C-alpha cells in the first residue's frame, strides 16, 4: 500500500511546509516532549545491555599452575 519512498516524501513535505513545526507548537508541552522523544528514538542509537557469564573452575586452574610448576622443576 504505502512504500518507504512514499512515506519519506510525505514526511519530507510535512516538514518542509512547516506543518510539523506548527503541529508541534499547537501541542501541550508534555505532549510535545512525548512526540520529540518518539522521534529521537529513531535517531539516537539505543544501548543494549551486555551480560557476560564467566565460570572459573579453580581445580582446573590449580592443575594448570601445578603442571607449570612441574615443567619448571623438570627444566632445572
N, C-alpha and C positions, 0 to 999 in steps of 0.2 A: 504494500500500500504506500507507505512513506519510506523512501530510501534515505540513506545517510546524506547524500548530496542535497536532497530537497530540504531536509531538516537543517542542514548547515546554512543554506541560503535563507531559509525562513528566519533563523536566529540572527543571521548577519543583517538582514533587512530590519529586523526588530530593534537591533542595537543601533544601526546607522541612522535610522529615522528618529532616534531619541525616545522611542516608545518605552523601551526598557527603563530608561532613566526616569521618565515621568511616572511610570507604573510603580517603580521603587519608591519614589518620593511621595506617592499617594498612600503608601502603607504606613501602618503604625510602626514606631521604632522597633518594637520586639519582633514584629513580622518581617521587617526589613532585614534585621540581623539573621533571622532564620533562613531567608532566601539567599542572602550572601553566603552564609555558612554552607548551604547545599551546593551552591556553585563552586565554592572553594574546595569542596571535597573532590571535585573533578579535576582541579588544577594542581592541588598540592598532594604529593605522594603520601600515602599512609604508611606509617611504620608498623611493621609486623613484629609480633612478639617472637623472640628467639629463645628456644629452650635447648638445653643440652643435657644429656644423661651420661655421666661418667661413672663407670664402675671400676674400682681398683681392687684387685684381689691381692691382699698382702702376702699370701703364701706364694703366689707366683712371683711377686716382686722380690720376696726374700730368696726364692730359689735362684732367680737370675743373679742377685747380688752374691749369693753363695757360689754360684758357678763362676762368676768373675773372680772371686777370691781364690777359688781352686785353680783357675787358669793362671792367675798371678803367681801363686805359690809354685806351680809346676815350672814356670819360667825362671824361677830364682835359682 
